[in-house]
Amino acid sequence: MAAETKAGQAREQRAAAGARLEAARARLTEIAVALREAARMEPEALGRMLADDAVAVPSDPGGVETHLAALERDRDAIGPVNLRAEEEVAEYEGRLQTLRSERADLSGAITRLRDGIETLNARAATGCWRPLR
């Protein structure tokens, strides 16, 4: 009788473990999809990249200071960052829009002037000098 009870408990535990396994697999799939979307790379490739980066950071204090100094040199080599870049882009876009509008106005004026010149030339050629409306 005790053996049957233990066997029943083992079956229940196995069924519960199977359910947890299926839930874990479903969650793993969800996480893999999210990683692919966020990192735009396969999870395995991301793991290798992170592992390589983690190995590059030394664990002893002297190595960490050397690594930090190297990172600071790399940052300094990039040069200063323009903190107003976004504002400047907005200003230049506004100026560009103004210039495009002025160009369109000038193109229209040039077209009207050419039409006027053609009309004057045509009247001069025919000798007809009626007043313009």
Order of alpha helices (4+ residues) and beta strands (2+ residues): alpha-alpha-alpha-alpha
